[in-house]
Amino acid sequence: MMNLTYGRCRRGCSIHHTSHHKQHIFSMKSFHETRGRLIAVYYTFIEGTVDRMVARGFTPNAITLASLGVSILSALCYAFGLIFPGGLFLLLSGILDTMDGAVARRSGQSSRFGALLDSTLDRVAEFFVFFGLLVYYLGTWIFFAALLAMMGSIMVSYVKARGESLGSIRIVGLMQRPERLLVLAAGSLLNTPLKIVCSGSPDCILSASIVLLALLTNVTVIHRLMACKKDFETKG
């Protein structure tokens, strides 16, 4: 009798686990499909600007370097406590970062070196932005949250690149570069108008966005590692 009951529990638990797993896969699939649609809408929206940049002779690499320069301006603003301008520059750098690839495709200038340069300078830009935040938060506990967010952000990209080089085919996780940039930019831009809700901590909105990044980027790293592990095991 005990064995039969245990067997029913095992089967029931297995069915429940399988159902939960399928729901998780479905929710992640829905997220990525929605994300893809939003990106398509965004690129349709900037199509005219991209055409004008191509017509005026802007090169993809020049736009990539401009994006890095704007990121450095954002970092300087953060370091000196200019949170709102820092958020604006961060948002602008993100927009420029999407345009270099679009200009490359539209003008027929796509190249492997351009893709490598873009990925490399993206990491450099993230480092500068987080360095600015680390300077601003030096001596507070948010300094350590910013450090974890910086580590997580860089490792999200590293695990993806290294996994793909070893044969992994899945790109999973919530905190890809656009999401990371939007969370930090939103926290920066809302920080000033929403100071009234946290009078005891004037930078609570920005601080909350950094803590959120620290948590979700590192969860994404673990998620990607597990996805790579499954890919490798499937391929043998």
N, C-alpha and C positions, 0 to 999 in steps of 0.2 A: 504493500500500500504506500509506504513511504517512497519507494522507487518510482511508482506510477505518478504520484503527486509531483515529485521532483522532475520527472520527465515532462509533465504538462507545463510546469513552470519554465523549464528550459526552452520548450518550444514557444511558449507565449512570450518569454523575454526576447527570444531570437526574432520573432515576428515584429515585436514592438521596436527592437533595435533597428531592424531592416527598414521599417516604416519611417522611423525618425531619420535614418541616414538618407532615404530617398527624399524626404521633405527638405533636408539640409541641402542636398544637391540641387533640388528644384529652386530653392530660394536663392542660392548662389548663381544659378543659371539665369534666373529672372533679373538679378542685380546686374550681371554683366551684359545682358541684353538691353536693359534700360540704359545702362552706362553707354553702350555702343550707339543707341539711338540719340542720346543727348550730345555725344561727340559729333555725330553726323550733322545734327542741327546746328551745332556751333560752327563747324567748318563751312556749312552752307552760308551762315551769317557773315563770316569773314571773307567769303569768296571774292567780293568786290575789292576789298583792301589788298588781298593777295595779288589780284590782277594788276592793280595800280603799282604795287611794289615791283612786280616783274617788269612792267612797262618802263619804269624809271631806273631799271638796271641794278636793283638791290640783289646782292648775292646771298645765298643761304648762310655761308660762313660769316659774313658781315653781320647778319641778323643774330646769329648765335653769339657772336662776341658782344653785340649790343645788349642782348639779354643778360649776359654775364655782368656787364658794366652796370646795368640797372639793378641787378641783384646786390652788387657791392654798395650802391647808393642806399638800398634798403637796409643792408647790414649796418651801415654808418648811422642811419636814422635810429635803428633799434639801440645801438650802442650808446647813443646820446639821449635816449628816452623819448625820441620823437616817434611815438607808436603809430599814429594815424598816417603820417607820410611814409613810414616804413611799410605799412600795409599796402598803400597805393603803389609804391615802387615794386613791391613784391608781386602784386597783381599784374602790373605792366610787364614785368620780366616773364611771368608765366604766359601772357598773351604773345609776347615776342617769341617765346620758346616753341609755341605751336605754329608760328608762321614760318620759321626757317625750313621745316620739312615740307610745308605746303608750297612755299616758293620753289624749293628744290624740285618737287614733282611737277609743278606747273611749267617751270622753265627748262626742264630736262637736265638739271644739274645734279641729280641724285648721285651720290657716290658712297662707297664704303667708308672712305676716310671722313666724309662729311657726317655720316651717322656716328662714327667713333668719336669725332670731335664734339658733336652735340651731346652724346652721352657723358663724355668726360667732363665737359664744362658744366653740365647739369649737376654733377656731383660737387664740383668746385663751388658752384653758386650756392648749393645747399649748405656747404661747409661755412661759407662767408656769412650767410643769413643766421645760422645757428650760433656762429661765433659772436655776432653782434648781440644776439639775445643773451648769450653767456656773460658777456661783459656787463650788460644792463642788470642782470639778475645776480651778479657776483655777491656772495655773502648772504644769500637767501636760499630757502629750500627749493625754490623753483629752478635754481641753477642746476640742481641734480636732475630734475625732471627734463630740463632742456638738454642736458647731456644725454639722457636716455633716449629722448626724441631724436637727437642727432644721430646717435648710434643706430637706432631702429630704422631711420630713414635711409641711411647709407647701406645698411645690411639688407633691406628690402630689395634694393636694386642689385646688390652683389649676388644674393641668392638666386635671383632671376637669371642674371647673366651667366653665373657659374653653372646653374642647373641646365640652362639651354645648351651650354658648351659640352655638357656631359650626356645630352640626349633627352632631357625633360622637355615636354611639349606643352605643359599647362601653365597658364599665368593666372594665379589665384590670389585672393586676398583683397581687403577693402582699401588699404592705404597705398595705392600707386601714386606716382608723383603729382598728377593733377589734384587728387583728393587731399594730399598733404598740403599742397600749396593753398588750396581753397580753405581748408580748416584754419591755417595760420593767418591767411589774409583776412578771413571773416572775423577771427578773434581780434585782430589788430584794428580793423575798421569799426567794429562795434564796441571796442574798449572805451573810447572816449564818450560816445553818447549814452552808454549804459553804466557809466561810473556811479550814477545816482543810486543804483540798486545795491552797490557794495561799497558804502562810504568808508568802511574800515580798511578796505584793500582796494585802492584805486585802479589797480591793474588786474582785477579778478577775472575779467573776460579773457584777456590775453593769457593769463596764467592757466585758466581752465582749458583753453585750446592747446596749450603746450602739454599739459598733463594728459589730455585726450590723445595727442600725438604720441606721447611716450608709451601709452598703453597700447594703442591700436597698431602702431608700426611694428612693435615687437611681437604682437599677436600675429600680424601678417607674416613676419619672418618665420615663425613656427609653422604657420599654415602652409607656407610655400615649401618649407623643408619636408613636411609630411607628404605634400603632393608630389614632390620630386622623388621621394622614397617609393611611393606607389608606382610612379612611372618606371623607375629603375627595376623594381621587382617584377612588373608586368613584362618588361623587355627581357628579363632574365640576365 
